[in-house]
């Protein structure tokens, strides 16, 4: 719990910048990265079962949730099973993984950024009892404290190399010369079991060459590797049939004046194999009927929105014709043919008028900062301005968001600035972009930036930094990454980001916090009335002498 929640708060203030010094593939989005997106079209299946689960030290009951490691990854830090320090789990698959060209499977963890990473050994078996481990290397030279980070270029052959939403790939061909393989104990054409073993990062565990493996230590409550999913790229041919292609129900074909807040609906799931069930649905919306990558505006594989989906706001533009199609995945991860293609044309809605505003109070309107008015949760009107900062070609859309029209899932208790949605064109989809958000009233201490959309509900966004006066916010975003602020999840040159500032109150004793059905470190011991920055400082004052004491003990040892 401390790891999953407090680290998110600490990271806003203390994330370090790492020089790319190691020999291995870098972080998500960097040139040469091997990260596998959870929406990668090469993925054909996901883990469907687990066995031999052994929890390590310091994992609370509410994180002992192995079923959350089954099915597609969601990029959700809470949708995991925590193994605890030294814990392990074996995941199984309806059809065996086989050795293909390139990576064969990918393992997803829930790291909240590119540096806070927790590592695990990876082993495979074709009979469930004889396993072979992937060679691995860790070149992190020094111990990593609880809130410390790792450089991905120092890590190879270990799960957990990449942040949430992105899997670490593994190629079975790398095991071809292992004795277990050459002697026939492990069959790389029929891998049925993948074992994940958490590495205790205190300096007592070693890589293939006998070097120490360090990662963040100690963490508590949800300690150890947090497994979200295992994706499969190559699997054995199956005798199982694919489900039938979906029927599209609404909107009707050639619909005109379609609302920009659109609900897509499909027909009943049907599969020749009567024991199969509806595992997930692949939704696509495109500007062109060939559904080419550059034309896609929505491309999601969801295991929650199976037969209806409300398209997140700001994905659709006014007076534009779109094409949509759907495919179903069954419980064997077989994919149906695409449905027929339908089209609709959105309503010709007038763009909201921006309000000329002198943000820097120099007597001149800041024309480069489009500004709109939005009501907060108290019904008070606030002005919010958006300014392109880094890697932004243009601001396409800026509009207020009605609080009543947003999801109620994990909605903050107080929304202080109102909500705003914007769509921006980026100059380079491979680089981070930055947007400045201006507020007509200072945002209270302890309030943070929340993102919201109809697919994921509400979640706190860590890559948001206030100025000292709390009248301006810098958002760090990246095209194609939902976890990095882009709602559509497609690398298409466009970032869509609806959100606003808010606050989740601390529950009374015995109550659970928002997004925390069982209570956690933050919601159970943070004193009421102490705002977040002060609480962080107090926490560090407690942790600093402990860290010094531990270093002293190590030095004596």
Rosetta blueprint (number, residue, H / E / L):
1 X L
2 X H
3 X H
4 X H
5 X H
6 X H
7 X H
8 X H
9 X H
10 X H
11 X H
12 X H
13 X H
14 X H
15 X L
16 X L
17 X L
18 X L
19 X L
20 X L
21 X L
22 X L
23 X L
24 X L
25 X L
26 X L
27 X L
28 X L
29 X L
30 X L
31 X L
32 X L
33 X L
34 X L
35 X L
36 X E
37 X E
38 X L
39 X L
40 X L
41 X L
42 X L
43 X L
44 X L
45 X E
46 X E
47 X L
48 X L
49 X E
50 X E
51 X E
52 X E
53 X E
54 X E
55 X L
56 X L
57 X E
58 X L
59 X E
60 X L
61 X H
62 X H
63 X H
64 X L
65 X L
66 X H
67 X H
68 X H
69 X H
70 X L
71 X L
72 X L
73 X L
74 X L
75 X L
76 X L
77 X L
78 X L
79 X L
80 X L
81 X E
82 X E
83 X L
84 X L
85 X E
86 X L
87 X L
88 X E
89 X E
90 X E
91 X E
92 X E
93 X E
94 X E
95 X E
96 X E
97 X E
98 X L
99 X L
100 X L
101 X L
102 X L
103 X L
104 X L
105 X E
106 X E
107 X E
108 X E
109 X L
110 X L
111 X L
112 X L
113 X L
114 X L
115 X L
116 X L
117 X L
118 X L
119 X L
120 X E
121 X E
122 X E
123 X E
124 X E
125 X E
126 X L
127 X L
128 X L
129 X L
130 X L
131 X L
132 X E
133 X E
134 X L
135 X L
136 X L
137 X E
138 X E
139 X L
140 X L
141 X L
142 X L
143 X L
144 X E
145 X L
146 X L
147 X L
148 X L
149 X L
150 X L
151 X L
152 X H
153 X H
154 X H
155 X E
156 X E
157 X L
158 X L
159 X E
160 X L
161 X L
162 X L
163 X L
164 X L
165 X L
166 X E
167 X E
168 X E
169 X E
170 X E
171 X L
172 X H
173 X H
174 X H
175 X H
176 X L
177 X L
178 X L
179 X H
180 X H
181 X H
182 X H
183 X L
184 X L
185 X L
186 X L
187 X L
188 X L
189 X L
190 X L
191 X E
192 X E
193 X E
194 X E
195 X E
196 X E
197 X E
198 X E
199 X L
200 X L
201 X L
202 X E
203 X E
204 X E
205 X E
206 X E
207 X L
208 X L
209 X L
210 X L
211 X L
212 X E
213 X E
214 X E
215 X L
216 X E
217 X L
218 X L
219 X L
220 X L
221 X L
222 X E
223 X L
224 X L
225 X L
226 X E
227 X E
228 X L
229 X E
230 X E
231 X E
232 X E
233 X L
234 X L
235 X E
236 X L
237 X L
238 X L
239 X L
240 X L
241 X L
242 X L
243 X E
244 X L
245 X L
246 X L
247 X L
248 X E
249 X E
250 X E
251 X L
252 X L
253 X L
254 X L
255 X E
256 X E
257 X E
258 X E
259 X L
260 X L
261 X L
262 X L
263 X E
264 X E
265 X E
266 X E
267 X L
268 X L
269 X L
270 X L
271 X E
272 X L
273 X L
274 X L
275 X L
276 X L
277 X L
278 X E
279 X E
280 X E
281 X E
282 X E
283 X E
284 X E
285 X E
286 X E
287 X L
288 X L
289 X L
290 X L
291 X L
292 X L
293 X H
294 X H
295 X H
296 X E
297 X E
298 X E
299 X E
300 X E
301 X E
302 X E
303 X L
304 X L
305 X L
306 X L
307 X L
308 X E
309 X E
310 X E
311 X L
312 X L
313 X L
314 X L
315 X L
316 X L
317 X L
318 X L
319 X L
320 X L
321 X E
322 X E
323 X E
324 X E
325 X E
326 X E
327 X E
328 X E
329 X E
330 X E
331 X L
332 X L
333 X L
334 X L
335 X E
336 X L
337 X L
338 X L
339 X L
340 X L
341 X L
342 X E
343 X E
344 X E
345 X E
346 X E
347 X L
348 X L
349 X L
350 X L
351 X L
352 X L
353 X L
354 X L
355 X L
356 X L
357 X L
358 X L
359 X L
360 X L
361 X L
362 X L
363 X L
364 X L
365 X L
366 X L
367 X L
368 X L
369 X L
370 X E
371 X E
372 X E
373 X E
374 X E
375 X E
376 X L
377 X L
378 X L
379 X L
380 X L
381 X E
382 X E
383 X E
384 X E
385 X E
386 X E
387 X E
388 X E
389 X E
390 X E
391 X L
392 X E
393 X E
394 X E
395 X E
396 X E
397 X E
398 X E
399 X E
400 X E
401 X E
402 X L
403 X H
404 X H
405 X H
406 X L
407 X L
408 X L
409 X L
410 X L
411 X L
412 X L
413 X L
414 X E
415 X E
416 X L
417 X L
418 X L
419 X E
420 X E
421 X E
422 X E
423 X E
424 X E
425 X E
426 X E
427 X L
428 X L
429 X L
430 X L
431 X L
432 X L
433 X E
434 X E
435 X E
436 X E
437 X E
438 X E
439 X E
440 X L
441 X L
442 X L
443 X L
444 X L
445 X L
446 X L
447 X L
448 X E
449 X E
450 X E
451 X E
452 X E
453 X E
454 X L
455 X L
456 X L
457 X E
458 X E
459 X E
460 X E
461 X L
462 X L
463 X L
464 X E
465 X E
466 X E
467 X L
468 X L
469 X L
470 X L
471 X L
472 X E
473 X E
474 X E
475 X E
476 X E
477 X E
478 X L
479 X L
480 X L
481 X L
482 X H
483 X H
484 X H
485 X L
486 X L
487 X L
488 X L
489 X L
490 X L
491 X L
492 X L
493 X L
494 X E
495 X E
496 X E
497 X E
498 X E
499 X E
500 X E
501 X E
502 X E
503 X E
504 X L
505 X L
506 X L
507 X L
508 X L
509 X L
510 X L
511 X L
512 X L
513 X E
514 X L
515 X L
516 X E
517 X L
518 X L
519 X L
520 X L
521 X H
522 X H
523 X H
524 X H
525 X H
526 X L
527 X L
528 X L
529 X L
530 X L
531 X L
532 X H
533 X H
534 X H
535 X H
536 X H
537 X H
538 X H
539 X H
540 X H
541 X H
542 X H
543 X H
544 X H
545 X H
546 X H
547 X H
548 X H
549 X H
550 X H
551 X H
552 X H
553 X H
554 X H
555 X H
556 X H
557 X L
